[in-house]
Every structure is written in C-alpha cells, then in structure tokens.
Amino acid sequence: MKRYLASFMTKEAFGQFVKVGLVGVANTIVSFALFNLFLWMGWWSVAAVSVAFALTTFMSYLLNRAWTFEIKDGRVSGGETMRFYLINLAAWAGTAGTMWLAETLFGPLSTIAANGVYLTTSIVILLPKFASYRDIVFGKAIKEQESSPSGA
C-alpha cells in the first residue's frame, strides 16, 4: 500500500494528474457547447445532455489515452472505453449524490452555493478519477508500452 501511495508522489504522476484536470476542463467546455448547440437545434434537454455527455466522455477517453498517459499504440479498446464510461458514470453519481445531500441537509441551494458544491465535488473526485484512469482503464496499455522494446 505504501508503494502504491508513493506512486502518486512522482513528477510523472503529478504531470498526469494536471493533464487529467486540464482534459476535464476542456471536456466541460465542449460538453456545455454541444449541450447548448443541441438545445438551439430544438432537442429535448435530456437528449441534449445525454448525447453531449456521451460524446465528450469519449473525447476525454481519447485525450487521456493519447496525451495524459501517452499511450502511442493508436488503438481504441472496447474494454478500456467501457471501464472509462463506468468510472465517469460513478463520478457523475457521486457528484449528483453530493448535490442531493447538500440540498437535503441545507434546503434549496442558491446558484452560487450549488456551483460551490459542484466545484468542490469536482476537485475532490479528481484524484480518485486519476487513479482509476491510470490503474483500471489504462494500466494494461501503460505496462505493455513500458515493456515494449522501444518503450513507446
């Protein structure tokens, strides 16, 4: 366990953590843009948010695979993609659950308070998402790349 925790205290891990955060910011911007585009096109809001989520989660998968973890094999794995979506659904459930809990405890939240809960939850959940991406989603590909003769 100590070795595992120490694996987060490296320069490489810090760089990957920052990149996961930056991909998340880009993902959020694109998701809101798509959501609003779909609304402008007359889509039902639930369909708009669902398609925007699906598309931007896949974009996040591709960016994290190629840029954050620098996996250069050019593949898209069905198993990786499924695990990536499941982790992001769990993150969404944790965020929604935290929002629900805040509203249950404190009553209706102001826009500022709701955004504060959302931002705080997003920051807190970033480390578990990073660990899940690194170890559960991309771990096999990272190990295969490290053990290949060229290392890339």
N, CA, C and O of each residue as an XYZ file, in Angstrom:
608
protein
N       0.822     -1.193      0.000
C       0.000      0.000      0.000
C       0.868      1.260      0.000
O       0.568      2.242     -0.679
N       1.950      1.206      0.777
C       2.845      2.351      0.855
C       3.466      2.646     -0.511
O       3.581      3.805     -0.908
N       3.867      1.591     -1.226
C       4.455      1.749     -2.558
C       3.423      2.340     -3.519
O       3.743      3.199     -4.340
N       2.177      1.866     -3.405
C       1.119      2.380     -4.276
C       0.900      3.870     -4.030
O       0.842      4.652     -4.979
N       0.778      4.262     -2.784
C       0.590      5.680     -2.465
C       1.785      6.514     -2.925
O       1.614      7.640     -3.391
N       2.982      5.968     -2.797
C       4.181      6.682     -3.249
C       4.181      6.874     -4.762
O       4.819      7.796     -5.270
N       3.472      6.011     -5.481
C       3.435      6.138     -6.945
C       2.717      7.412     -7.395
O       2.832      7.814     -8.552
N       1.979      8.045     -6.482
C       1.309      9.312     -6.798
C       2.205     10.514     -6.510
O       1.857     11.642     -6.860
N       3.335     10.288     -5.887
C       4.217     11.378     -5.461
C       5.416     11.562     -6.388
O       6.469     12.035     -5.961
N       5.255     11.192     -7.641
C       6.342     11.364     -8.596
C       6.051     12.544     -9.515
O       4.913     13.000     -9.625
N       7.090     13.022    -10.162
C       6.927     14.123    -11.119
C       6.013     13.687    -12.262
O       5.163     14.455    -12.712
N       6.192     12.443    -12.731
C       5.359     11.923    -13.816
C       3.890     11.872    -13.401
O       3.019     12.295    -14.161
N       3.609     11.362    -12.209
C       2.224     11.276    -11.724
C       1.618     12.664    -11.563
O       0.450     12.866    -11.894
N       2.394     13.626    -11.058
C       1.885     14.985    -10.912
C       1.517     15.564    -12.281
O       0.466     16.188    -12.433
N       2.378     15.356    -13.268
C       2.096     15.837    -14.621
C       0.838     15.195    -15.188
O       0.023     15.874    -15.814
N       0.675     13.908    -14.977
C      -0.521     13.212    -15.445
C      -1.768     13.738    -14.734
O      -2.813     13.924    -15.357
N      -1.651     13.976    -13.437
C      -2.776     14.499    -12.656
C      -3.220     15.862    -13.200
O      -4.415     16.115    -13.355
N      -2.261     16.724    -13.484
C      -2.572     18.046    -14.044
C      -3.244     17.887    -15.407
O      -4.214     18.582    -15.709
N      -2.728     16.973    -16.227
C      -3.310     16.758    -17.550
C      -4.742     16.228    -17.448
O      -5.602     16.639    -18.227
N      -5.011     15.328    -16.507
C      -6.382     14.842    -16.311
C      -7.296     16.023    -15.980
O      -8.410     16.114    -16.496
N      -6.823     16.922    -15.122
C      -7.608     18.111    -14.791
C      -7.842     19.005    -15.991
O      -8.952     19.502    -16.184
N      -6.818     19.218    -16.800
C      -6.959     20.060    -17.992
C      -7.901     19.427    -19.024
O      -8.692     20.126    -19.657
N      -7.814     18.125    -19.188
C      -8.743     17.433    -20.084
C     -10.167     17.586    -19.551
O     -11.105     17.772    -20.326
N     -10.326     17.510    -18.245
C     -11.646     17.701    -17.645
C     -12.217     19.088    -17.909
O     -13.409     19.232    -18.182
N     -11.371     20.105    -17.827
C     -11.817     21.473    -18.118
C     -12.234     21.584    -19.586
O     -13.299     22.120    -19.895
N     -11.393     21.076    -20.485
C     -11.726     21.111    -21.918
C     -13.007     20.333    -22.187
O     -13.862     20.777    -22.953
N     -13.133     19.183    -21.560
C     -14.308     18.343    -21.710
C     -15.571     19.091    -21.273
O     -16.602     19.015    -21.941
N     -15.490     19.801    -20.169
C     -16.638     20.551    -19.659
C     -17.041     21.658    -20.629
O     -18.229     21.853    -20.889
N     -16.068     22.376    -21.159
C     -16.358     23.458    -22.105
C     -17.044     22.901    -23.357
O     -18.052     23.444    -23.809
N     -16.498     21.825    -23.908
C     -17.079     21.235    -25.115
C     -18.465     20.670    -24.811
O     -19.377     20.792    -25.629
N     -18.629     20.058    -23.648
C     -19.923     19.493    -23.274
C     -20.997     20.577    -23.202
O     -22.099     20.395    -23.720
N     -20.680     21.699    -22.565
C     -21.646     22.795    -22.490
C     -21.930     23.359    -23.878
O     -23.075     23.698    -24.179
N     -20.917     23.465    -24.723
C     -21.113     23.976    -26.083
C     -22.040     23.047    -26.875
O     -22.971     23.509    -27.535
N     -21.781     21.737    -26.806
C     -22.638     20.785    -27.510
C     -24.057     20.807    -26.953
O     -25.025     20.814    -27.713
N     -24.180     20.817    -25.643
C     -25.488     20.859    -24.990
C     -26.290     22.049    -25.500
O     -27.455     21.905    -25.873
N     -25.675     23.208    -25.514
C     -26.379     24.407    -25.962
C     -26.655     24.382    -27.466
O     -27.693     24.877    -27.905
N     -25.749     23.818    -28.258
C     -25.991     23.655    -29.684
C     -27.211     22.768    -29.915
O     -28.084     23.094    -30.720
N     -27.262     21.644    -29.201
C     -28.390     20.730    -29.357
C     -29.703     21.394    -28.917
O     -30.739     21.200    -29.553
N     -29.658     22.171    -27.837
C     -30.856     22.910    -27.418
C     -31.273     23.890    -28.513
O     -32.457     23.990    -28.835
N     -30.317     24.610    -29.085
C     -30.590     25.569    -30.153
C     -31.226     24.871    -31.356
O     -32.059     25.448    -32.055
N     -30.816     23.614    -31.587
C     -31.365     22.833    -32.697
C     -32.752     22.276    -32.379
O     -33.371     21.632    -33.225
N     -33.241     22.522    -31.156
C     -34.578     22.092    -30.784
C     -34.661     20.750    -30.081
O     -35.754     20.209    -29.914
N     -33.522     20.203    -29.666
C     -33.528     18.915    -28.988
C     -34.151     19.044    -27.595
O     -34.136     20.113    -26.984
N     -34.691     17.938    -27.120
C     -35.168     17.819    -25.739
C     -33.942     17.886    -24.835
O     -32.912     17.296    -25.163
N     -34.023     18.584    -23.713
C     -32.852     18.817    -22.857
C     -32.209     17.520    -22.364
O     -30.985     17.442    -22.267
N     -33.005     16.517    -22.055
C     -32.446     15.252    -21.568
C     -31.646     14.567    -22.684
O     -30.575     14.013    -22.433
N     -32.165     14.607    -23.903
C     -31.426     14.040    -25.036
C     -30.156     14.850    -25.281
O     -29.097     14.282    -25.543
N     -30.259     16.165    -25.197
C     -29.103     17.037    -25.437
C     -27.991     16.761    -24.438
O     -26.832     16.624    -24.828
N     -28.322     16.678    -23.163
C     -27.295     16.455    -22.148
C     -26.729     15.038    -22.254
O     -25.542     14.830    -22.006
N     -27.554     14.076    -22.615
C     -27.101     12.689    -22.728
C     -26.127     12.512    -23.890
O     -25.091     11.865    -23.737
N     -26.449     13.077    -25.039
C     -25.562     12.961    -26.198
C     -24.279     13.757    -25.954
O     -23.190     13.299    -26.297
N     -24.405     14.943    -25.367
C     -23.209     15.737    -25.056
C     -22.308     14.972    -24.088
O     -21.090     14.959    -24.266
N     -22.887     14.336    -23.069
C     -22.112     13.537    -22.119
C     -21.410     12.388    -22.828
O     -20.217     12.164    -22.620
N     -22.141     11.659    -23.663
C     -21.557     10.502    -24.350
C     -20.404     10.921    -25.257
O     -19.346     10.293    -25.251
N     -20.609     11.977    -26.030
C     -19.568     12.427    -26.962
C     -18.341     12.962    -26.234
O     -17.210     12.635    -26.594
N     -18.559     13.770    -25.227
C     -17.405     14.373    -24.548
C     -16.693     13.380    -23.642
O     -15.497     13.529    -23.391
N     -17.394     12.381    -23.152
C     -16.710     11.344    -22.381
C     -15.791     10.549    -23.304
O     -14.687     10.181    -22.903
N     -16.229     10.279    -24.529
C     -15.356      9.592    -25.473
C     -14.173     10.484    -25.854
O     -13.049      9.998    -25.979
N     -14.418     11.788    -26.042
C     -13.328     12.723    -26.315
C     -12.320     12.701    -25.159
O     -11.109     12.704    -25.382
N     -12.825     12.680    -23.941
C     -11.968     12.630    -22.763
C     -11.148     11.338    -22.736
O      -9.964     11.354    -22.399
N     -11.785     10.227    -23.090
C     -11.073      8.947    -23.167
C      -9.894      9.061    -24.141
O      -8.768      8.691    -23.808
N     -10.164      9.572    -25.338
C      -9.120      9.665    -26.359
C      -7.991     10.604    -25.916
O      -6.815     10.274    -26.076
N      -8.339     11.765    -25.364
C      -7.316     12.723    -24.929
C      -6.485     12.171    -23.771
O      -5.263     12.320    -23.754
N      -7.139     11.541    -22.817
C      -6.395     10.978    -21.689
C      -5.491      9.839    -22.135
O      -4.369      9.706    -21.647
N      -5.972      9.026    -23.053
C      -5.164      7.898    -23.544
C      -3.921      8.406    -24.273
O      -2.808      7.950    -24.011
N      -4.119      9.354    -25.191
C      -3.017      9.801    -26.047
C      -2.135     10.859    -25.384
O      -0.914     10.818    -25.530
N      -2.731     11.799    -24.663
C      -1.953     12.926    -24.135
C      -1.558     12.720    -22.676
O      -0.380     12.835    -22.336
N      -2.520     12.418    -21.814
C      -2.219     12.287    -20.386
C      -1.284     11.119    -20.117
O      -0.258     11.282    -19.457
N      -1.633      9.946    -20.623
C      -0.858      8.736    -20.329
C       0.075      8.341    -21.470
O       0.807      7.357    -21.360
N       0.054      9.096    -22.553
C       0.990      8.961    -23.672
C       1.071      7.538    -24.214
O       2.158      7.029    -24.485
N      -0.082      6.906    -24.369
C      -0.148      5.569    -24.956
C      -0.194      5.756    -26.465
O      -1.123      6.364    -26.997
N       0.811      5.233    -27.147
C       1.030      5.541    -28.562
C       0.702      4.395    -29.511
O       1.130      4.422    -30.665
N      -0.043      3.390    -29.060
C      -0.315      2.253    -29.943
C      -1.415      2.532    -30.966
O      -1.622      1.731    -31.877
N      -2.123      3.657    -30.830
C      -3.135      4.048    -31.805
C      -4.424      3.249    -31.749
O      -5.265      3.371    -32.640
N      -4.593      2.443    -30.727
C      -5.797      1.614    -30.620
C      -6.870      2.307    -29.795
O      -6.587      3.202    -28.999
N      -8.092      1.877    -30.001
C      -9.219      2.216    -29.135
C      -9.761      0.883    -28.657
O     -10.225      0.073    -29.459
N      -9.704      0.659    -27.377
C     -10.100     -0.618    -26.799
C     -11.524     -0.548    -26.273
O     -11.884      0.373    -25.540
N     -12.326     -1.528    -26.654
C     -13.701     -1.600    -26.149
C     -13.740     -1.744    -24.637
O     -14.561     -1.116    -23.968
N     -12.850     -2.576    -24.098
C     -12.805     -2.766    -22.645
C     -12.384     -1.501    -21.919
O     -12.969     -1.137    -20.899
N     -11.364     -0.833    -22.449
C     -10.941      0.437    -21.851
C     -12.074      1.456    -21.902
O     -12.359      2.131    -20.913
N     -12.708      1.559    -23.050
C     -13.783      2.537    -23.214
C     -14.912      2.259    -22.236
O     -15.436      3.186    -21.620
N     -15.294      0.995    -22.085
C     -16.357      0.635    -21.154
C     -15.969      0.999    -19.717
O     -16.773      1.570    -18.980
N     -14.733      0.666    -19.322
C     -14.284      0.995    -17.969
C     -14.249      2.510    -17.761
O     -14.596      3.003    -16.688
N     -13.829      3.241    -18.790
C     -13.770      4.699    -18.710
C     -15.174      5.276    -18.490
O     -15.367      6.147    -17.642
N     -16.150      4.784    -19.262
C     -17.530      5.253    -19.092
C     -18.077      4.890    -17.710
O     -18.754      5.703    -17.081
N     -17.792      3.685    -17.237
C     -18.286      3.271    -15.913
C     -17.703      4.155    -14.807
O     -18.416      4.545    -13.882
N     -16.422      4.466    -14.901
C     -15.791      5.346    -13.904
C     -16.418      6.728    -13.956
O     -16.670      7.334    -12.915
N     -16.673      7.232    -15.153
C     -17.277      8.549    -15.265
C     -18.736      8.552    -14.827
O     -19.214      9.555    -14.298
N     -19.449      7.456    -15.034
C     -20.810      7.352    -14.502
C     -20.784      7.329    -12.974
O     -21.637      7.937    -12.327
N     -19.810      6.630    -12.402
C     -19.673      6.616    -10.939
C     -19.336      8.009    -10.417
O     -19.851      8.425     -9.380
N     -18.471      8.731    -11.135
C     -18.131     10.102    -10.733
C     -19.361     11.002    -10.812
O     -19.597     11.827     -9.929
N     -20.138     10.834    -11.872
C     -21.376     11.604    -12.003
C     -22.322     11.279    -10.847
O     -22.917     12.186    -10.264
N     -22.467      9.995    -10.511
C     -23.355      9.595     -9.422
C     -22.882     10.185     -8.091
O     -23.693     10.624     -7.276
N     -21.568     10.193     -7.879
C     -21.037     10.802     -6.657
C     -21.304     12.295     -6.597
O     -21.635     12.834     -5.542
N     -21.158     12.956     -7.729
C     -21.417     14.394     -7.790
C     -22.897     14.680     -7.575
O     -23.253     15.556     -6.787
N     -23.758     13.948     -8.268
C     -25.204     14.139     -8.112
C     -25.636     13.800     -6.690
O     -26.478     14.489     -6.113
N     -25.063     12.740     -6.125
C     -25.391     12.370     -4.751
C     -24.968     13.425     -3.745
O     -25.679     13.689     -2.776
N     -23.815     14.024     -3.975
C     -23.352     15.102     -3.094
C     -24.274     16.311     -3.191
O     -24.583     16.941     -2.180
N     -24.712     16.636     -4.402
C     -25.642     17.751     -4.594
C     -26.965     17.459     -3.875
O     -27.519     18.327     -3.201
N     -27.458     16.237     -4.027
C     -28.693     15.833     -3.369
C     -28.547     15.932     -1.849
O     -29.440     16.435     -1.168
N     -27.422     15.451     -1.323
C     -27.179     15.503      0.116
C     -27.123     16.945      0.614
O     -27.697     17.263      1.655
N     -26.442     17.810     -0.116
C     -26.362     19.222      0.280
C     -27.747     19.850      0.309
O     -28.067     20.607      1.225
N     -28.570     19.542     -0.686
C     -29.922     20.108     -0.719
C     -30.805     19.503      0.364
O     -31.673     20.187      0.906
N     -30.594     18.239      0.682
C     -31.364     17.597      1.742
C     -31.008     18.201      3.100
O     -31.884     18.445      3.930
N     -29.719     18.438      3.315
C     -29.276     18.986      4.602
C     -29.572     20.475      4.755
O     -29.932     20.926      5.842
N     -29.423     21.241      3.673
C     -29.485     22.699      3.775
C     -30.677     23.325      3.062
O     -30.846     24.543      3.102
N     -31.504     22.515      2.412
C     -32.626     23.053      1.658
C     -32.163     23.519      0.288
O     -31.011     23.307     -0.093
N     -33.063     24.151     -0.446
C     -32.694     24.622     -1.787
C     -31.446     25.501     -1.742
O     -31.332     26.400     -0.910
N     -30.518     25.224     -2.649
C     -29.253     25.961     -2.688
C     -29.354     27.132     -3.656
O     -30.011     27.043     -4.693
N     -28.705     28.208     -3.308
C     -28.593     29.315     -4.251
C     -27.717     28.853     -5.413
O     -27.041     27.829     -5.317
N     -27.730     29.599     -6.496
C     -26.896     29.255     -7.650
C     -25.427     29.228     -7.255
O     -24.681     28.341     -7.671
N     -25.015     30.199     -6.453
C     -23.609     30.250     -6.013
C     -23.276     29.039     -5.144
O     -22.227     28.421     -5.320
N     -24.155     28.699     -4.214
C     -23.913     27.546     -3.341
C     -23.883     26.250     -4.143
O     -23.027     25.398     -3.907
N     -24.813     26.092     -5.093
C     -24.842     24.882     -5.916
C     -23.563     24.764     -6.737
O     -23.002     23.676     -6.868
N     -23.104     25.883     -7.287
C     -21.850     25.851     -8.041
C     -20.670     25.566     -7.125
O     -19.713     24.912     -7.539
N     -20.722     26.044     -5.893
C     -19.672     25.748     -4.921
C     -19.606     24.266     -4.593
O     -18.522     23.687     -4.514
N     -20.773     23.652     -4.401
C     -20.826     22.211     -4.135
C     -20.291     21.449     -5.348
O     -19.513     20.507     -5.205
N     -20.714     21.864     -6.534
C     -20.282     21.207     -7.771
C     -18.768     21.319     -7.949
O     -18.105     20.325     -8.248
N     -18.226     22.503     -7.770
C     -16.789     22.717     -7.919
C     -15.997     21.917     -6.881
O     -15.011     21.261     -7.215
N     -16.434     21.975     -5.630
C     -15.745     21.249     -4.560
C     -15.757     19.745     -4.843
O     -14.734     19.074     -4.707
N     -16.901     19.232     -5.230
C     -17.001     17.801     -5.533
C     -16.107     17.435     -6.710
O     -15.455     16.391     -6.698
N     -16.077     18.293     -7.727
C     -15.232     18.031     -8.898
C     -13.763     17.966     -8.519
O     -13.022     17.135     -9.045
N     -13.336     18.830     -7.619
C     -11.938     18.838     -7.182
C     -11.632     17.600     -6.339
O     -10.599     16.956     -6.524
N     -12.536     17.271     -5.412
C     -12.318     16.120     -4.527
C     -12.284     14.816     -5.323
O     -11.511     13.912     -5.004
N     -13.108     14.719     -6.341
C     -13.211     13.471     -7.096
C     -12.100     13.318     -8.135
O     -11.954     12.249     -8.727
N     -11.318     14.369     -8.361
C     -10.272     14.325     -9.388
C      -9.200     13.271     -9.090
O      -8.784     12.556    -10.002
N      -8.749     13.158     -7.857
C      -7.713     12.173     -7.536
C      -8.214     10.731     -7.714
O      -7.507      9.921     -8.314
N      -9.409     10.385     -7.212
C      -9.882      9.017     -7.487
C     -10.089      8.736     -8.978
O      -9.833      7.622     -9.435
N     -10.550      9.738     -9.741
C     -10.690      9.538    -11.182
C      -9.317      9.309    -11.814
O      -9.154      8.409    -12.638
N      -8.335     10.117    -11.433
C      -6.988      9.956    -11.964
C      -6.464      8.549    -11.664
O      -5.953      7.870    -12.554
N      -6.592      8.119    -10.414
C      -6.107      6.788    -10.033
C      -6.838      5.700    -10.816
O      -6.225      4.720    -11.241
N      -8.130      5.869    -11.006
C      -8.907      4.878    -11.755
C      -8.503      4.842    -13.217
O      -8.379      3.763    -13.798
N      -8.296      5.999    -13.818
C      -7.855      6.036    -15.212
C      -6.503      5.344    -15.349
O      -6.312      4.484    -16.208
N      -5.567      5.741    -14.480
C      -4.203      5.220    -14.569
C      -4.150      3.718    -14.324
O      -3.475      2.990    -15.052
N      -4.860      3.253    -13.299
C      -4.706      1.873    -12.861
C      -5.740      0.913    -13.451
O      -5.410     -0.229    -13.768
N      -6.977      1.362    -13.599
C      -8.046      0.463    -14.050
C      -8.253      0.551    -15.565
O      -8.358     -0.472    -16.242
N      -8.310      1.765    -16.086
C      -8.612      1.928    -17.506
C      -7.381      1.668    -18.371
O      -7.417      0.826    -19.268
N      -6.295      2.388    -18.102
C      -5.138      2.365    -18.992
C      -3.954      1.565    -18.450
O      -2.915      1.495    -19.106
N      -4.084      0.969    -17.285
C      -2.958      0.269    -16.653
C      -2.315     -0.784    -17.527
O      -1.089     -0.847    -17.620
N      -3.120     -1.613    -18.172
C      -2.576     -2.677    -19.023
C      -1.803     -2.084    -20.208
O      -0.701     -2.537    -20.516
N      -2.369     -1.087    -20.863
C      -1.705     -0.471    -22.018
C      -0.415      0.235    -21.609
O       0.572      0.208    -22.343
N      -0.428      0.861    -20.446
C       0.783      1.533    -19.953
C       1.883      0.500    -19.716
O       3.028      0.709    -20.118
N       1.541     -0.614    -19.065
C       2.533     -1.667    -18.795
C       3.051     -2.285    -20.091
O       4.246     -2.547    -20.228
N       2.142     -2.517    -21.044
C       2.582     -3.077    -22.329
C       3.533     -2.128    -23.048
O       4.524     -2.561    -23.637
N       3.232     -0.848    -23.000
C       4.095      0.143    -23.657
C       5.444      0.228    -22.971
O       6.472      0.331    -23.640
N       5.457      0.185    -21.636
C       6.721      0.254    -20.889
C       7.593     -0.972    -21.142
O       8.821     -0.883    -21.112
N       6.962     -2.109    -21.390
C       7.735     -3.333    -21.579
C       8.103     -3.590    -23.041
O       8.845     -4.527    -23.338
N       7.586     -2.759    -23.957
C       7.943     -2.942    -25.364
C       9.401     -2.523    -25.568
O       9.911     -1.676    -24.834
N      10.068     -3.110    -26.558
C      11.496     -2.824    -26.768
C      11.807     -1.339    -26.954
O      12.836     -0.863    -26.475
N      10.943     -0.608    -27.636
C      11.222      0.814    -27.869
C      10.718      1.679    -26.727
O      11.111      2.842    -26.635
N       9.855      1.153    -25.844
C       9.306      1.918    -24.735
C       8.231      2.883    -25.173
O       7.745      3.676    -24.367
N       7.851      2.831    -26.436
C       6.797      3.720    -26.925
C       5.927      3.027    -27.940
O       4.986      3.628    -28.460
